[in-house]
Amino acid sequence: MNPGITALAYFIFWIAGVCESVLISQWPRYISSISSGRAEIHCYQNDTDYDYLYWYKQLGGREIQLIVYLLAGTANFETDFKSGFEAVQTKKQWSLTISSVQEKDEAVYLCAASHTLQ
């Protein structure tokens, strides 16, 4: 079985209890990759006022894990994700790359944005 990565078009959005009309899009919706292949997921938001951009991973209905947050284009990875992942930001878009997909990478990946560190 080839491991696949599921990137559902979900977004998580926090603004201190206030909801604003901001579009956050994530693509592709699904990714299939052969083992050791490279996988990329992208997010776009139509409001450049969000300082913190996030990538999360959820394995089979378990707790959501923070992979990385980006602040001013600098990626800050959680300990378990410091190798094998890359995260970049270009203005309104941010991307996550898994450099060598393994079976353990099969999960739902989510992007998010906020004004403050969550």
C-alpha positions in Angstrom: 0.0 0.0 0.0 1.4 3.4 -1.0 1.1 5.9 1.8 -1.1 8.9 0.9 -1.6 12.2 2.4 -5.0 13.7 2.8 -5.2 17.4 2.8 -8.8 18.3 3.3 -10.0 21.8 2.5 -10.3 22.7 6.1 -9.2 25.7 7.9 -9.0 26.7 11.6 -9.5 30.3 12.4 -9.1 32.1 15.7 -9.5 35.8 16.3 -10.0 36.3 20.1 -13.7 35.3 19.8 -14.4 37.6 16.9 -15.1 36.2 13.4 -14.2 38.2 10.4 -14.9 37.5 6.7 -11.5 36.1 5.6 -11.0 33.5 2.9 -8.5 30.7 3.7 -8.1 28.1 0.9 -6.0 24.9 1.1 -5.0 22.8 -1.8 -4.7 20.1 -3.1 -7.5 18.4 -1.4 -5.9 15.0 -1.7 -2.3 13.9 -2.4 -1.1 10.4 -3.2 2.6 9.9 -3.2 4.8 6.9 -3.5 7.1 6.2 -0.6 10.1 8.4 -0.5 8.3 10.9 -2.9 7.9 14.6 -2.2 4.5 16.1 -1.2 3.5 19.8 -1.1 0.4 21.4 0.4 -0.5 25.1 0.1 -2.7 27.6 1.8 -3.9 31.0 0.7 -5.5 33.8 2.8 -6.9 37.0 1.4 -6.0 39.1 4.4 -2.3 40.0 4.8 -2.9 41.2 8.4 -2.4 37.8 9.9 1.1 37.5 11.4 1.0 33.8 12.4 0.4 31.0 9.9 0.2 27.4 11.0 0.3 23.8 9.7 -1.3 21.0 11.8 -1.4 17.2 11.4 -4.2 14.8 12.5 -3.6 11.1 12.5 -6.8 8.9 12.2 -9.1 10.8 14.5 -6.5 11.5 17.1 -5.5 14.8 18.6 -4.4 17.6 16.2 -0.7 18.3 16.4 1.0 21.5 15.6 3.8 21.0 13.0 5.0 24.5 12.5 4.1 28.1 12.7 5.5 30.9 10.5 6.1 34.4 11.7 7.5 37.0 9.3 8.5 34.2 7.0 10.5 32.3 9.6 9.4 28.7 10.2 9.3 27.5 13.9 8.9 23.7 13.9 7.8 21.6 16.8 10.3 19.1 18.1 8.8 16.0 16.3 8.8 17.8 13.0 12.2 19.5 12.8 13.4 17.1 10.0 11.7 16.0 6.9 9.4 19.1 6.6 9.9 22.5 5.1 7.6 25.5 5.4 7.7 28.7 3.5 5.6 31.8 3.2 5.2 34.2 0.3 2.9 37.1 1.2 -0.6 35.6 1.3 0.4 32.0 0.6 2.2 29.5 2.8 3.3 26.0 1.9 4.3 22.8 3.7 6.6 20.2 2.0 7.2 16.7 3.2 10.6 15.9 1.6 10.4 12.1 1.7 6.9 10.8 2.3 6.7 7.8 4.6 3.8 5.7 5.8 3.7 7.6 9.1 2.9 10.8 7.1 -0.5 9.6 6.1 -2.8 12.0 7.9 -5.1 15.0 7.5 -3.2 18.3 7.2 -4.7 21.6 8.2 -3.7 25.2 7.8 -4.7 28.2 10.0 -3.9 31.9 10.5 -4.2 34.2 13.5 -3.2 37.6 14.8 -1.5 36.1 17.9 0.4 32.9 18.7 -2.1 30.1 19.6 
